Amino acid sequence: MAYGHGKVILFGEHSVVHGRPALALAVERGAEVTLVPGQPSLTTLHIEPWGVDVDTGGDVNVGREPLQQALKVARGFYQDDREFALHATMRLPSGAGMGSSAALGVAVLRALDDARGLVSSGELIYERSLAWERVFHGNPSGVDNAMATYGGMAMFTKGQPLTRVVPRHPVSLVVAYSGSSSSTKIMVDSVARQFEKEPERVGKVFDAIAAIVNNGKLALETGDLTSLGQLMTMNHKLLSGMMLSTDPLEEMIETAMAAGALGAKVTGAGGGGCMVALVDSPEHQSAVKAALVKLGKTVYDVESGS
């Protein structure tokens, strides 16, 4: 079985596209891809629980064109005539800010390697999965597929190697899905237009987020959960000021804070998707989860290592 991690961005959404750092945490929920026995005439991909099928044939998979194109990109890295049937199991919601497309891309590439008896380096999987991501997102930062490839917790700056982050204590998070997906490409393009229209103002926002990222790294390394929570909330306010939040996300964040979270924010591109909340005890974790479930939201636990 081949695997790609999902991810949660703790700090730095959108500014990371424009050269600032982001701090992200890989999650165990992700994508699993296995080979289906047989000798197909072209490479195929079936995805559950979405009930989606695509292939590398010449006929357009109507309604699945980006996914079909991404599969063709992945297949194109192998200069042979061998074709395989792939079965993917997704354990992440689509378009929710948890890196589902990157997780799937990394898992597909590793499965295609496995089928050929190959073991590509992490660097090569990262580069190839970035090409996969461009099909969906246009100008991805690379943070999603970096975390999908390497796992763990890390600082990411576009075009630079990952910097591992080791928290002093394990960090407990609650991630909740708003129920509505969003397009990363649309949200990234929206922020890019704001930056183009008001480069000084938006540039200062990006710089402020970068400072939050660096302070967040320090809070993690020193075990200062109170400051970490405050920084998450500050980051959210800056993202919200760029019109990246929604009424459901705001309600979820307010609910999490009222239930005992130390901080909460949108995670991912925004415009829908997920929020992430920091908790400091199993009791607060249970309380935050219960409050969000009461709102009708799908909730996930995320734990970092120490």
Residue, then its C-alpha position, 0 to 999 in steps of 0.5 A: m500500500a502506498y500512502g500520502h499524508g494529509k496536513v493542517i496549516l497552523f500558520g501562514e496560509h496564502s502568504v506562503v504563496h508569496g514567499r513567506p514561511a508557513l508552519a504545517l503539521a502532517v496528519e495520519r489521515g490521508a490517501e491510501v493507494t493499492l494495485v488492483p490485480g490484472q493487466p489493463s490497457l491504460t492506467t486507471l484510478h478508482i477513488e473511494p468513498w467518492g465513487v470516482d473513476v478516471d483513466t489515461g485514455g484519449d476519451v475525456n472523463v467528463g466532469r473529472e477532467p482535472l483529475q484525469q489530467a493529473l493522472k496523465v501527468a503522473r503516468g507521464f513520468y514513467q517512460d515504459d508501456r506498463e499500465f496499472a489499475l489503482h484503487a485509492t481510499m481517501r480519508l480526508p474530505s475534498g476541498a477542505g483545506m487538509g491537502s486531499s489532492a496532494a495526499l492523493g498525488v503522493a500516494v498515486l506516485r508511490a503506488l506507480d513506483d511500487a508497481r515497477g519495483l522503484v523507490s524514488s527519493g522524497e525530493l523526486i516525489y515532492e517535485r512530481s507531486l508538485a506538477w500534479e498539484r499545479v493541475f488543480h491549483g495553478n500556483p500552489s505553494g508546495v506546502d501541501n505536497a511537501m507535508a504529504t511526502y515527508g510527514g511530521m511538523a515543519m516550516f516551509t518556505k517556497g523554493q527552500p528545504l523544509t525546516r523540521v520543527v520539534p514541539r517541546h510537548p505534544v500538541s492536541l488539535v481539533v479540526a472540524y469541517s464546515g461542510s462546504s468545500s472551496s477551490t484553492k485556486i480561486m482563493v489563491d487568485s483572490v488574494a493575488r488580486q488583492f496583492e496586485k491592487e494594494p501591494e503595500r497593504v497586503g504585503k504588510v499583512f503577509d509580513a505580519i503573518a510571517a512574524i506570527v509563523n516565526n513566533g509560533k515556531l518559538a512557542l511550539e519549541t518552548g511549550d508555550l501553548t497559551s501564546l500558541g493559541q493567541l497567535m492562531t487567533m491573530n493569524h485568523k483575524l489577518l486571514s479573515g481581513m482578506m475575505l478568506s473566512t465564512d459565516p460557518l467558519e466564524e461560528m465554528i471558531e466562536t464555538a470552539m473558543a467558548a468550549g475551552a480552545l486556546g485559539a482557533k483559525v481557518t486552516g487551508a485556503g479558506g472560503g469554506g473547508c476546515m478550522v483548527a482549534l488548539v486544546d490543552s487537555p483531554e477534557h477541553q478536547s472532548a468539550v470542543k469536539a462535542a460543541l462542534v458535533k452539536l453544530g452538525k460538523t465533522v470533527y477530527d482529532v490531530e496530535s503532533g509528536s514531541 
